Amino acid sequence: MKVKIFLTLSLAWIIFIGYFTWHTTPKNFQWDEWFWFGVVPATAPYLLIFIWKPNVIAKCVKAVFKDDN
């Protein structure tokens, strides 16, 4: 259950930063700002967990698919 919450929060963060980037500069979308302030902070914790504790990621993936049955 925690995995789904964290993934939902990460996705919400990426969408929020994308909207905020678009809203502050209505003439053109700033892809570099969206990437550095939206995508990188949302995915960095998962990358660090994957590097330092790869078995945790495997357990989380198994738990997510187990819950769907």
Buried (B, 14 or more C-beta within 10 A) or exposed (E): EEBEEBBEEBEEBBEEBBEBBBEEEEEEEBEEBBBEBBBEEBEEEBEEEEEEEEEEBEEBEEEEEEEEE
